[in-house]
Amino acid sequence: MTIVFGVFLLTLMLVTAIAIVRTQNLFVAVMLSGIFSLLLASNFFLLDAADVALTEAAVGAGISTVLYLSALALSAQHEHAPYSSHRLIALAVVSFTTLAVIYATFDQPRVGDPAAPVHQHVAPWYLEMTRDAIDIPNVVTAVLGSFRGYDTLGEVFVVFTAGIGVLFLLDKPGARHSQTQTVGQVRLRHYLIPRLVGRMLIPFILLFGLYVQFHGEYGPGGGFQAGALVAASIILYALLEGETRALRALPRRLLTLLIASGALLYCGVGVAGILLGGNFLDYSVLADDPVKGQQLGIILIEAGVGITVTGVLLSIFHAFAARGRF
Amino acid sequence: MNFLGIYYYWVFAILLMVGFYAVIAKLNLIKKLIGLSLFQAAVFLLYITVGKVEGGTAPIFASAAGERLFSNPLPQVLILTAIVVGISTTALGLGIIVRIKEEYGTIEEQEIQEIDRQ
């Protein structure tokens, strides 16, 4: 049965991808890429990657569609000239490379082979050590938060930097004054069904986001997914009730504070490890029992990740949304 | 599993190149960015495919079951963070595109180059 599902989902993904490239209407392309993300998330789920599927569904199908749409509103809806003059050369290069990569796949280890090199190196060690040293059920969270804590810290700072970059690019001081005049028109308040359904959904999305944040050690979830979900619920609120009310609930100064405090919390946990006599990002020293210390450290850094991701995604959304009216 | 496995690799190859084609052959900047996301999605798919273990489950210890086979958690960790980093960098790209539109009045590559030549 899995094979039928797998082939069906993969083929749908291919069709969607080709349709995305072929269409000249950018709005259609963005909507199709939302569908593409959902198909990709289903595929991740078939491949046992529950955490990744959750992230892709929240980020790819939700947030990225909204960001693309707000960028479309500020630029263009249609492509003018669909292809460059070197189209045929490009097509030849791409076809040749596809065939070369497909030829190379015949040398790859069989998918799912437990003896494949990728499963031999460090992965069994992670599975074993998670049981012994950290004692939380979700190995993905354990690897993300503790074993590869440096890596995650780096990723959080990439997100942080991207958020700051967008604010620098789009946050014109002059744009802020005229904000209050026209903002009343941009909302879906007058559409009954979206408003009612949205109002019912928002508290549940928010609750689910918090659940994913704090249950990340036991089930699929964690700071990255929770940040995206919380941001999605507040973006939905902004779309329904107008941006002013969303900004009144969470002002931009607070969002900037969130971006910085999440990253600082993460670093602070690392520095606390040094001060208590361990290494940077070594959580074992945070509590009397090393295993409890690891669990505490993971909860704290996941909270830091969630706070920063929420702050960055919401700031980016507000930066795009405020750009349209000046 | 055998045919499905090889099909996963092929879909990766085709998706990768469909995305790359959009980046090099399309002139619209937003279309190029969407192509880049497709390229990225293909890489995500490859990593997760490689991490699959036949007969395994998601790497979450269930209390009831004893020893079970788990899929590889490491590629999942790498891709999970990569997705969120991907959306942040995409947002940065969209920000640059919006600024280009404001400065040049167009987001078509050829028209931008013509304005630059003048």
Chai-1 contact restraints between the chains, C-beta under 6 A:
chainA,res_idxA,chainB,res_idxB,connection_type,confidence,min_distance_angstrom,max_distance_angstrom,comment,restraint_id
A,I3,B,L4,contact,1.0,0.0,6.0,A-B,restraint_1
A,G6,B,L4,contact,1.0,0.0,6.0,A-B,restraint_2
A,L10,B,V11,contact,1.0,0.0,6.0,A-B,restraint_3
A,L14,B,V11,contact,1.0,0.0,6.0,A-B,restraint_4
A,L14,B,I14,contact,1.0,0.0,6.0,A-B,restraint_5
A,A17,B,L15,contact,1.0,0.0,6.0,A-B,restraint_6
A,A17,B,V18,contact,1.0,0.0,6.0,A-B,restraint_7
A,A17,B,L38,contact,1.0,0.0,6.0,A-B,restraint_8
A,V21,B,V18,contact,1.0,0.0,6.0,A-B,restraint_9
A,V21,B,A22,contact,1.0,0.0,6.0,A-B,restraint_10
A,L26,B,I30,contact,1.0,0.0,6.0,A-B,restraint_11
A,A29,B,I34,contact,1.0,0.0,6.0,A-B,restraint_12
A,S33,B,I34,contact,1.0,0.0,6.0,A-B,restraint_13
A,L40,B,A41,contact,1.0,0.0,6.0,A-B,restraint_14
A,F44,B,I48,contact,1.0,0.0,6.0,A-B,restraint_15
A,L47,B,I48,contact,1.0,0.0,6.0,A-B,restraint_16
A,L47,B,K52,contact,1.0,0.0,6.0,A-B,restraint_17
A,D48,B,G56,contact,1.0,0.0,6.0,A-B,restraint_18
A,D48,B,T57,contact,1.0,0.0,6.0,A-B,restraint_19
A,D48,B,A58,contact,1.0,0.0,6.0,A-B,restraint_20
A,D48,B,S71,contact,1.0,0.0,6.0,A-B,restraint_21
A,A49,B,I48,contact,1.0,0.0,6.0,A-B,restraint_22
A,A49,B,Q76,contact,1.0,0.0,6.0,A-B,restraint_23
A,A50,B,A58,contact,1.0,0.0,6.0,A-B,restraint_24
A,D51,B,Q76,contact,1.0,0.0,6.0,A-B,restraint_25
A,D51,B,L80,contact,1.0,0.0,6.0,A-B,restraint_26
A,V52,B,Q76,contact,1.0,0.0,6.0,A-B,restraint_27
A,V52,B,I79,contact,1.0,0.0,6.0,A-B,restraint_28
A,V52,B,L80,contact,1.0,0.0,6.0,A-B,restraint_29
A,T55,B,L80,contact,1.0,0.0,6.0,A-B,restraint_30
A,T55,B,I83,contact,1.0,0.0,6.0,A-B,restraint_31
A,E56,B,I83,contact,1.0,0.0,6.0,A-B,restraint_32
A,V59,B,I83,contact,1.0,0.0,6.0,A-B,restraint_33
A,V59,B,I87,contact,1.0,0.0,6.0,A-B,restraint_34
A,S64,B,I87,contact,1.0,0.0,6.0,A-B,restraint_35
A,L67,B,A91,contact,1.0,0.0,6.0,A-B,restraint_36
A,A71,B,L94,contact,1.0,0.0,6.0,A-B,restraint_37
A,A71,B,V98,contact,1.0,0.0,6.0,A-B,restraint_38
A,L74,B,V98,contact,1.0,0.0,6.0,A-B,restraint_39
A,S75,B,K101,contact,1.0,0.0,6.0,A-B,restraint_40
A,S75,B,I107,contact,1.0,0.0,6.0,A-B,restraint_41
A,A76,B,I107,contact,1.0,0.0,6.0,A-B,restraint_42
A,E79,B,N28,contact,1.0,0.0,6.0,A-B,restraint_43
A,H80,B,E108,contact,1.0,0.0,6.0,A-B,restraint_44
A,A81,B,L27,contact,1.0,0.0,6.0,A-B,restraint_45
A,Y83,B,A25,contact,1.0,0.0,6.0,A-B,restraint_46
A,S84,B,A25,contact,1.0,0.0,6.0,A-B,restraint_47
A,S84,B,L27,contact,1.0,0.0,6.0,A-B,restraint_48
A,R87,B,A25,contact,1.0,0.0,6.0,A-B,restraint_49
A,A90,B,I24,contact,1.0,0.0,6.0,A-B,restraint_50
A,A90,B,A25,contact,1.0,0.0,6.0,A-B,restraint_51
A,V94,B,M17,contact,1.0,0.0,6.0,A-B,restraint_52
A,V94,B,Y21,contact,1.0,0.0,6.0,A-B,restraint_53
A,T97,B,M17,contact,1.0,0.0,6.0,A-B,restraint_54
A,T98,B,A13,contact,1.0,0.0,6.0,A-B,restraint_55
A,T98,B,I14,contact,1.0,0.0,6.0,A-B,restraint_56
A,T98,B,M17,contact,1.0,0.0,6.0,A-B,restraint_57
A,V101,B,A13,contact,1.0,0.0,6.0,A-B,restraint_58
A,I102,B,W10,contact,1.0,0.0,6.0,A-B,restraint_59
A,I102,B,A13,contact,1.0,0.0,6.0,A-B,restraint_60
A,T105,B,Y9,contact,1.0,0.0,6.0,A-B,restraint_61
A,R110,B,G5,contact,1.0,0.0,6.0,A-B,restraint_62
A,V111,B,G5,contact,1.0,0.0,6.0,A-B,restraint_63
A,V111,B,Y8,contact,1.0,0.0,6.0,A-B,restraint_64
A,V111,B,T49,contact,1.0,0.0,6.0,A-B,restraint_65
A,V111,B,K52,contact,1.0,0.0,6.0,A-B,restraint_66
A,G112,B,M1,contact,1.0,0.0,6.0,A-B,restraint_67
A,G112,B,K52,contact,1.0,0.0,6.0,A-B,restraint_68
A,G112,B,V53,contact,1.0,0.0,6.0,A-B,restraint_69
A,G112,B,E54,contact,1.0,0.0,6.0,A-B,restraint_70
A,P114,B,V53,contact,1.0,0.0,6.0,A-B,restraint_71
A,V118,B,V50,contact,1.0,0.0,6.0,A-B,restraint_72
A,H119,B,N72,contact,1.0,0.0,6.0,A-B,restraint_73
A,A123,B,N72,contact,1.0,0.0,6.0,A-B,restraint_74
A,A123,B,L74,contact,1.0,0.0,6.0,A-B,restraint_75
A,Y126,B,P73,contact,1.0,0.0,6.0,A-B,restraint_76
A,P137,B,I60,contact,1.0,0.0,6.0,A-B,restraint_77
A,P137,B,F61,contact,1.0,0.0,6.0,A-B,restraint_78
A,N138,B,I60,contact,1.0,0.0,6.0,A-B,restraint_79
A,V139,B,P59,contact,1.0,0.0,6.0,A-B,restraint_80
A,V139,B,P73,contact,1.0,0.0,6.0,A-B,restraint_81
A,V140,B,P59,contact,1.0,0.0,6.0,A-B,restraint_82
A,V140,B,P73,contact,1.0,0.0,6.0,A-B,restraint_83
A,V140,B,Q76,contact,1.0,0.0,6.0,A-B,restraint_84
A,V140,B,V77,contact,1.0,0.0,6.0,A-B,restraint_85
A,V143,B,P73,contact,1.0,0.0,6.0,A-B,restraint_86
A,V143,B,V77,contact,1.0,0.0,6.0,A-B,restraint_87
A,L144,B,V77,contact,1.0,0.0,6.0,A-B,restraint_88
A,E155,B,T81,contact,1.0,0.0,6.0,A-B,restraint_89
A,E155,B,V85,contact,1.0,0.0,6.0,A-B,restraint_90
A,V158,B,V85,contact,1.0,0.0,6.0,A-B,restraint_91
A,V159,B,S88,contact,1.0,0.0,6.0,A-B,restraint_92
A,A162,B,S88,contact,1.0,0.0,6.0,A-B,restraint_93
A,A162,B,T89,contact,1.0,0.0,6.0,A-B,restraint_94
A,A162,B,L92,contact,1.0,0.0,6.0,A-B,restraint_95
A,G165,B,L92,contact,1.0,0.0,6.0,A-B,restraint_96
A,V166,B,A91,contact,1.0,0.0,6.0,A-B,restraint_97
A,V166,B,L92,contact,1.0,0.0,6.0,A-B,restraint_98
A,V166,B,G95,contact,1.0,0.0,6.0,A-B,restraint_99
A,L169,B,G95,contact,1.0,0.0,6.0,A-B,restraint_100
A,L169,B,R99,contact,1.0,0.0,6.0,A-B,restraint_101
A,L170,B,G95,contact,1.0,0.0,6.0,A-B,restraint_102
A,F224,B,V84,contact,1.0,0.0,6.0,A-B,restraint_103
A,I316,B,A91,contact,1.0,0.0,6.0,A-B,restraint_104
